[in-house]
Amino acid sequence: MSENSSKPDSFNIFVLLGLFGSLFVISGVFLEWVTVDAGFVTESLTGWDLYTAPEDSTIYPIVVLIGGVFGLVGSLLSFESGLVGSAGSLAILVGTIVVIYGLFSFSGYLSELMAHPYAADLEYSYGFWCSVGGSVALLFGNLTLLWNL
């Protein structure tokens, strides 16, 4: 136990887990999310490309990015005690919910595209899985943080 707090020192390890998870979520948005194979042409699109596309853009990558930023800010604020630490916990909770919503919604969006009879072959790429792994780390860091409040 630390001198100033009644919380155990291992508490910071889980805050760090949430911090690194949110960094993975944020960086995953700028990595490849989808690989499109249309016969002779194969193209990889980042989450940011999917958001900024002039046609058929989707909002889900920006939702995931915003959730990752909430998680990052919340993780940084959670190192403080009192009201600031509680605000950090709330920010991590909001960030986790937003990230998970964005990833599940994007999965549904991609499933609808793949169900189209003339759809190209679509596959998730490493950036999407980086965001998924980061959201799991953010979730575990958040659950442990809330448990210790």
N, C-alpha and C positions, 0 to 999 in steps of 0.2 A: 504494500500500500504506500502511496505517496504521502508526504507530510501534509499537503494542503487539501487533500480530497479523501473521501471515504471509498472511492472507487479503486479497484485494483489496477496495477500498472499495465497489465495485459490488455486493458481497455483500449489503449492507443494502438495496439496491433490491429484490432478490428476496424478502427477508424482509418488506419493506413490501407487496409484491405478495401474499404469503400473508396478511398482516395485513388488508389491504383485502378480500381474497377471503373470509376468515372473517367479516368484518363484513357482507358481502353475503349470505353463507349465513345468518347469524343473523337479519338483518332480513328476508330472504325468507320465513322461516317465519311472520312476522306479517303478510305481505302476501297477496293473493289467490292461491291455488294452483289452484283449480278453478272453472270456471263451469259450472253445471248448467242446461240449457235443457230444460224439460219442457212444451213447448207454450206455454201462456199464462203460465207462471211461469218466471222466470229468477232464479237465485240464485248468488251468488259466495261461496265459502268460503275462508277463510285456512287456512294449514297448522295454525295453533293451533286453529281451529274444527274441523278434521278430527280433531285429537287429543282435544279435549274434548267432542265430540259424545256425547250420552247413548246414542244408538243408532249402531251401525255405525261406531264410532270406529276409527281406525287409528293405529298407533304410529310410523309412518315419519316424520312431521314432527318428533316429539320426538327421534328418532334423529339426524335431520339437525341439529337444534338442539344436541344434545350434541356431535356431531362438530364443529360450528362453534365451540363454546366451547373444545374441545380445541385446535383450530387457532389460535384467538385467543390462548389462554394460551401455546401453543407458540411462536407468532410473537413474543410479548412476551419470553419467556424466551430466545429465540434471539439477542437482542441482547447477551446476556452471554457470557462465554467459559468454558471448562472444563466441569465437570460440569453446571452449570446450563444452559449452551448446548446440551449434548448431550441433556439432558432435554427442552428445548424442541424439538429436532429430532424426538425420539421422539413428543412430544405432537402435533406437526404431522402426522407420519406416521399416527398413530392417528386423528386428526381427519379427515384426508383419506380414509382407508379407510372410516371410519364414514359420512361424508357421501356418498361415492359409493355405498356399499351402500344407504343410506336412499333416495337418489334413484332408483336402479335398481329397488329393491323397490317403491317407490311407483308407478313406471311400470308394473310388472307387475300391481300391485293394481288400478290404474285400467284397464288393458287387460282384466282379468277382469270388471270391472264393465261395461265397454262391450260385452263379448261377450254379455251377458245379453240375451235377446230383447225384454224389456220395459224396457230401460234408457233413461234419458233421454240427451239429447245432452250429453256431457261433453267439456270442453276444458281444456287446461292454461292457466293464467293467468300474469300477469307475475311474481307472487311465486315461483312454481315456477321460472321461467326465471332469476330473480334468484339463486336458490339454486344453479341449475345453473352459471351464469356465475361465481358466487363459488367454487364447488367447482373449476372449471377453473383459476381464478387461484390458489387454495390449492394445487392439484396442481402447477402450474408453479413456484410459490414453494418448495414442498416438494422437488421434484426437484432444483432448482438448489441448495437448501440442503444436501441430502444429497450432491450432487456435490462441494461445497466442503468437506466434513468432512475 
